[in-house]
Amino acid sequence: MLFDVWGSDTLIHWAGWAMVFIGLIVLNEVGRRTKLGAAIIFGVAPLAMR
């Protein structure tokens, strides 16, 4: 289950949530601070996901 973080795999679930959260923060900072990063994150990445 998506939000079932208690049980035998608790540490793995919390580590996964932390990695996603930190990754989103890092990508946001790259896109916000540099013009090239913004072009890649807000221009190229959406086209690649199509």
Secondary structure, DSSP 4 states (H G I P E B T S, - for coil): -TT---STTHHHHHHHHHHHHHHHHHHHHHHHH-HHHHHIIIIIHHHHT-
